[in-house]
Amino acid sequence: MHQHPRNTPRHILIKMTKIKDKEKILKAARGKKQMTYKGTPIRLSADFSAETLQARRDKDTKSYMHNYATQNSNHEKRAQMQ
C-alpha cells in the first residue's frame, strides 16, 4: 500500500516518568519554529486526559454562551433607549 505524503505535522506521543524532563522538552520545543524527524515536520505538545479536554470544552462553551448573552442584553438595552 502506497502512503501519500502528509501536509500536516505528525504527533508523537511520549510517556515520561519525570515531569521535569517533560517540561524541559516542551519548553525547548516551544522555542523552535519547526522541528522535523527524518525530514517530516513534527510538533510536540502536552497530552491531556479525555476528562481534561472535556472540561476545557465545557468551559469554552460556557464562556461563549455568557459572552453571547451579554452582547444580546446590551443590544436590547440600546434598542430600548432609542
Distance bins in CASP14 RR format, pairs under 12 A and 6 or more apart:
PFRMAT RR
TARGET T0000
AUTHOR 0000-0000-0000
RMODE 2
METHOD distances of the structure
MODEL  1
3 40 0 0 0 0 0 1 0 0 0 0 0
5 39 0 0 0 0 0 1 0 0 0 0 0
5 40 0 0 0 0 1 0 0 0 0 0 0
5 41 0 0 0 0 0 1 0 0 0 0 0
6 37 0 0 0 0 0 1 0 0 0 0 0
6 39 0 0 0 0 0 1 0 0 0 0 0
6 40 1 0 0 1 0 0 0 0 0 0 0
6 41 0 0 0 0 1 0 0 0 0 0 0
6 42 0 0 0 0 0 1 0 0 0 0 0
6 43 0 0 0 0 0 1 0 0 0 0 0
7 40 0 0 0 0 0 1 0 0 0 0 0
7 41 0 0 0 0 1 0 0 0 0 0 0
8 40 0 0 0 0 0 1 0 0 0 0 0
8 41 1 0 0 1 0 0 0 0 0 0 0
8 42 0 0 0 0 0 1 0 0 0 0 0
8 43 0 0 0 0 1 0 0 0 0 0 0
9 29 0 0 0 0 0 1 0 0 0 0 0
9 32 0 0 0 0 0 1 0 0 0 0 0
9 33 0 0 0 0 0 1 0 0 0 0 0
9 34 1 0 0 1 0 0 0 0 0 0 0
9 35 0 0 0 0 1 0 0 0 0 0 0
9 36 0 0 0 0 1 0 0 0 0 0 0
9 37 0 0 0 0 1 0 0 0 0 0 0
9 39 0 0 0 0 0 1 0 0 0 0 0
9 40 1 0 0 1 0 0 0 0 0 0 0
9 41 1 0 1 0 0 0 0 0 0 0 0
9 42 1 0 1 0 0 0 0 0 0 0 0
9 43 1 0 1 0 0 0 0 0 0 0 0
9 44 0 0 0 0 1 0 0 0 0 0 0
9 45 0 0 0 0 0 1 0 0 0 0 0
10 35 0 0 0 0 0 1 0 0 0 0 0
10 36 0 0 0 0 1 0 0 0 0 0 0
10 37 1 0 0 1 0 0 0 0 0 0 0
10 38 0 0 0 0 0 1 0 0 0 0 0
10 39 0 0 0 0 0 1 0 0 0 0 0
10 40 1 0 1 0 0 0 0 0 0 0 0
10 41 1 0 0 1 0 0 0 0 0 0 0
10 42 1 0 1 0 0 0 0 0 0 0 0
10 43 1 0 0 1 0 0 0 0 0 0 0
10 44 0 0 0 0 0 1 0 0 0 0 0
10 45 0 0 0 0 0 1 0 0 0 0 0
11 35 0 0 0 0 0 1 0 0 0 0 0
11 37 0 0 0 0 0 1 0 0 0 0 0
11 40 0 0 0 0 0 1 0 0 0 0 0
11 41 0 0 0 0 0 1 0 0 0 0 0
11 42 1 0 0 1 0 0 0 0 0 0 0
11 43 1 0 0 1 0 0 0 0 0 0 0
11 44 0 0 0 0 1 0 0 0 0 0 0
11 45 1 0 0 1 0 0 0 0 0 0 0
11 46 0 0 0 0 0 1 0 0 0 0 0
11 47 0 0 0 0 1 0 0 0 0 0 0
12 25 0 0 0 0 0 1 0 0 0 0 0
12 29 0 0 0 0 0 1 0 0 0 0 0
12 35 0 0 0 0 1 0 0 0 0 0 0
12 36 0 0 0 0 0 1 0 0 0 0 0
12 37 1 0 0 1 0 0 0 0 0 0 0
12 38 0 0 0 0 0 1 0 0 0 0 0
12 40 0 0 0 0 0 1 0 0 0 0 0
12 41 0 0 0 0 0 1 0 0 0 0 0
12 42 1 0 1 0 0 0 0 0 0 0 0
12 43 0 0 0 0 1 0 0 0 0 0 0
12 44 1 0 0 1 0 0 0 0 0 0 0
12 45 0 0 0 0 1 0 0 0 0 0 0
12 47 0 0 0 0 0 1 0 0 0 0 0
13 22 0 0 0 0 0 1 0 0 0 0 0
13 42 0 0 0 0 0 1 0 0 0 0 0
13 43 0 0 0 0 0 1 0 0 0 0 0
13 44 0 0 0 0 1 0 0 0 0 0 0
13 45 0 0 0 0 0 1 0 0 0 0 0
13 46 0 0 0 0 0 1 0 0 0 0 0
13 47 1 0 1 0 0 0 0 0 0 0 0
13 48 0 0 0 0 0 1 0 0 0 0 0
14 21 0 0 0 0 1 0 0 0 0 0 0
14 22 0 0 0 0 1 0 0 0 0 0 0
14 25 1 0 0 1 0 0 0 0 0 0 0
14 26 0 0 0 0 0 1 0 0 0 0 0
14 29 0 0 0 0 0 1 0 0 0 0 0
14 42 0 0 0 0 0 1 0 0 0 0 0
14 44 0 0 0 0 1 0 0 0 0 0 0
14 45 0 0 0 0 0 1 0 0 0 0 0
14 46 0 0 0 0 0 1 0 0 0 0 0
14 47 0 0 0 0 1 0 0 0 0 0 0
15 21 0 0 0 0 0 1 0 0 0 0 0
15 22 0 0 0 0 1 0 0 0 0 0 0
15 46 0 0 0 0 0 1 0 0 0 0 0
15 47 0 0 0 0 1 0 0 0 0 0 0
16 22 1 0 1 0 0 0 0 0 0 0 0
16 23 0 0 0 0 1 0 0 0 0 0 0
16 24 0 0 0 0 0 1 0 0 0 0 0
16 25 1 0 0 1 0 0 0 0 0 0 0
16 26 0 0 0 0 0 1 0 0 0 0 0
16 44 0 0 0 0 0 1 0 0 0 0 0
16 46 0 0 0 0 0 1 0 0 0 0 0
16 47 0 0 0 0 0 1 0 0 0 0 0
18 24 0 0 0 0 1 0 0 0 0 0 0
18 25 0 0 0 0 0 1 0 0 0 0 0
19 25 0 0 0 0 0 1 0 0 0 0 0
19 26 0 0 0 0 0 1 0 0 0 0 0
19 46 0 0 0 0 0 1 0 0 0 0 0
20 26 0 0 0 0 0 1 0 0 0 0 0
20 27 0 0 0 0 0 1 0 0 0 0 0
21 27 0 0 0 0 0 1 0 0 0 0 0
21 28 0 0 0 0 0 1 0 0 0 0 0
22 28 0 0 0 0 0 1 0 0 0 0 0
22 29 0 0 0 0 0 1 0 0 0 0 0
22 44 0 0 0 0 1 0 0 0 0 0 0
22 45 0 0 0 0 0 1 0 0 0 0 0
22 46 1 0 0 1 0 0 0 0 0 0 0
22 47 0 0 0 0 1 0 0 0 0 0 0
23 29 0 0 0 0 0 1 0 0 0 0 0
23 30 0 0 0 0 0 1 0 0 0 0 0
23 44 0 0 0 0 0 1 0 0 0 0 0
23 46 0 0 0 0 1 0 0 0 0 0 0
24 30 0 0 0 0 0 1 0 0 0 0 0
24 44 0 0 0 0 0 1 0 0 0 0 0
25 31 0 0 0 0 0 1 0 0 0 0 0
25 32 0 0 0 0 0 1 0 0 0 0 0
25 35 0 0 0 0 0 1 0 0 0 0 0
25 44 1 0 0 1 0 0 0 0 0 0 0
25 45 0 0 0 0 0 1 0 0 0 0 0
25 46 0 0 0 0 0 1 0 0 0 0 0
26 32 0 0 0 0 0 1 0 0 0 0 0
26 35 0 0 0 0 0 1 0 0 0 0 0
26 43 0 0 0 0 0 1 0 0 0 0 0
26 44 1 0 0 1 0 0 0 0 0 0 0
26 45 1 0 0 1 0 0 0 0 0 0 0
26 46 1 0 0 1 0 0 0 0 0 0 0
26 47 0 0 0 0 0 1 0 0 0 0 0
27 44 0 0 0 0 0 1 0 0 0 0 0
27 45 0 0 0 0 0 1 0 0 0 0 0
27 46 0 0 0 0 0 1 0 0 0 0 0
28 35 0 0 0 0 1 0 0 0 0 0 0
28 44 0 0 0 0 1 0 0 0 0 0 0
29 35 1 0 0 1 0 0 0 0 0 0 0
29 42 0 0 0 0 1 0 0 0 0 0 0
29 43 1 0 0 1 0 0 0 0 0 0 0
29 44 1 1 0 0 0 0 0 0 0 0 0
29 45 1 0 0 1 0 0 0 0 0 0 0
29 46 0 0 0 0 0 1 0 0 0 0 0
30 43 0 0 0 0 0 1 0 0 0 0 0
30 44 0 0 0 0 1 0 0 0 0 0 0
30 45 0 0 0 0 1 0 0 0 0 0 0
30 46 0 0 0 0 0 1 0 0 0 0 0
31 44 0 0 0 0 0 1 0 0 0 0 0
32 41 0 0 0 0 0 1 0 0 0 0 0
32 42 0 0 0 0 0 1 0 0 0 0 0
32 43 0 0 0 0 1 0 0 0 0 0 0
32 44 0 0 0 0 1 0 0 0 0 0 0
33 41 0 0 0 0 0 1 0 0 0 0 0
33 43 0 0 0 0 0 1 0 0 0 0 0
34 40 0 0 0 0 0 1 0 0 0 0 0
34 41 1 0 1 0 0 0 0 0 0 0 0
34 42 0 0 0 0 1 0 0 0 0 0 0
34 43 0 0 0 0 1 0 0 0 0 0 0
34 44 0 0 0 0 0 1 0 0 0 0 0
35 41 1 0 0 1 0 0 0 0 0 0 0
35 42 1 0 1 0 0 0 0 0 0 0 0
35 43 1 0 0 1 0 0 0 0 0 0 0
35 44 1 0 0 1 0 0 0 0 0 0 0
35 45 0 0 0 0 0 1 0 0 0 0 0
36 42 1 0 0 1 0 0 0 0 0 0 0
36 43 0 0 0 0 0 1 0 0 0 0 0
36 44 0 0 0 0 0 1 0 0 0 0 0
37 43 0 0 0 0 0 1 0 0 0 0 0
37 44 0 0 0 0 0 1 0 0 0 0 0
46 52 0 0 0 0 1 0 0 0 0 0 0
46 53 0 0 0 0 0 1 0 0 0 0 0
47 53 0 0 0 0 1 0 0 0 0 0 0
48 54 0 0 0 0 1 0 0 0 0 0 0
48 55 0 0 0 0 1 0 0 0 0 0 0
48 56 1 0 0 1 0 0 0 0 0 0 0
48 57 0 0 0 0 0 1 0 0 0 0 0
49 55 0 0 0 0 1 0 0 0 0 0 0
49 56 0 0 0 0 0 1 0 0 0 0 0
50 56 0 0 0 0 0 1 0 0 0 0 0
50 57 0 0 0 0 0 1 0 0 0 0 0
51 57 0 0 0 0 0 1 0 0 0 0 0
51 58 0 0 0 0 0 1 0 0 0 0 0
52 58 0 0 0 0 0 1 0 0 0 0 0
52 59 0 0 0 0 0 1 0 0 0 0 0
53 59 0 0 0 0 0 1 0 0 0 0 0
53 60 0 0 0 0 0 1 0 0 0 0 0
54 60 0 0 0 0 0 1 0 0 0 0 0
54 61 0 0 0 0 0 1 0 0 0 0 0
55 61 0 0 0 0 0 1 0 0 0 0 0
55 62 0 0 0 0 0 1 0 0 0 0 0
56 62 0 0 0 0 0 1 0 0 0 0 0
56 63 0 0 0 0 0 1 0 0 0 0 0
57 63 0 0 0 0 0 1 0 0 0 0 0
57 64 0 0 0 0 0 1 0 0 0 0 0
58 64 0 0 0 0 0 1 0 0 0 0 0
58 65 0 0 0 0 0 1 0 0 0 0 0
59 65 0 0 0 0 0 1 0 0 0 0 0
59 66 0 0 0 0 0 1 0 0 0 0 0
60 66 0 0 0 0 0 1 0 0 0 0 0
60 67 0 0 0 0 0 1 0 0 0 0 0
61 67 0 0 0 0 0 1 0 0 0 0 0
61 68 0 0 0 0 0 1 0 0 0 0 0
62 68 0 0 0 0 0 1 0 0 0 0 0
62 69 0 0 0 0 0 1 0 0 0 0 0
63 69 0 0 0 0 0 1 0 0 0 0 0
63 70 0 0 0 0 0 1 0 0 0 0 0
64 70 0 0 0 0 0 1 0 0 0 0 0
64 71 0 0 0 0 0 1 0 0 0 0 0
65 71 0 0 0 0 0 1 0 0 0 0 0
65 72 0 0 0 0 0 1 0 0 0 0 0
66 72 0 0 0 0 0 1 0 0 0 0 0
66 73 0 0 0 0 0 1 0 0 0 0 0
67 73 0 0 0 0 0 1 0 0 0 0 0
67 74 0 0 0 0 0 1 0 0 0 0 0
68 74 0 0 0 0 0 1 0 0 0 0 0
68 75 0 0 0 0 0 1 0 0 0 0 0
69 75 0 0 0 0 0 1 0 0 0 0 0
69 76 0 0 0 0 0 1 0 0 0 0 0
70 76 0 0 0 0 0 1 0 0 0 0 0
70 77 0 0 0 0 0 1 0 0 0 0 0
71 77 0 0 0 0 0 1 0 0 0 0 0
71 78 0 0 0 0 0 1 0 0 0 0 0
72 78 0 0 0 0 0 1 0 0 0 0 0
72 79 0 0 0 0 0 1 0 0 0 0 0
73 79 0 0 0 0 0 1 0 0 0 0 0
73 80 0 0 0 0 0 1 0 0 0 0 0
74 80 0 0 0 0 0 1 0 0 0 0 0
74 81 0 0 0 0 0 1 0 0 0 0 0
75 81 0 0 0 0 0 1 0 0 0 0 0
75 82 0 0 0 0 0 1 0 0 0 0 0
76 82 0 0 0 0 0 1 0 0 0 0 0
END
